[in-house]
Amino acid sequence: MPFSVNSLLQYHATYLQKITFTNWLNDRLKAGRQGTAKVRDLSEDLRDGILLIKLLENLTKKKIKGFTKNPKMPAHKLNNLELAIDFMRKEDLKLIGIGKRTSKQLSTLSKKVLESKQLTKRND
C-alpha cells in the first residue's frame, strides 16, 4: 500500500516532535540533577509517573509528596500519574495537548483501579 505525501509529512512531523520533546525533557532532568534519569522512549519511560514527577519538581522547585518511588503495581503507577496531574492543576500548569476531559478520565480510571485492587485484597 503506497503512502501519501501528507501521511509521510505527518509521520515525520510527529517523529520530530517526539525527538524535540525527549531532548528537552532530558535537558530539564539533567539541569535538575537527575543525571542518571534519561528518557529514551516517551511512552515507556513516563509510564510509571516517576520521571514526570521529577520533571515537575525541577521546573517548579517544589517537592511532590506521597508518590511511590519504585512502583511495581499498575495501581502505584496510576497513582503517581494522578499525583503529577493533580500537582499540575494546583500549580496552574497548562497541559498542552491534554484537555480537561482526558485529565478527568485518567483520574477516574486510576480511582477505579485503586478501588478494584482494594476490593481484591479484602476478598483474599
Secondary structure, DSSP 8 states (H G I E B T S, - for coil): ----HHHHHHHHHHHHHHHHHHHHHHHHHHHTT-TT---S-HHHHTTTSHHHHHHHHHHH-----S--SS--SHHHHHHHHHHHHHHHHHTT---TT--HHHHHHHHHHHHHHHHHHHHHHHH-
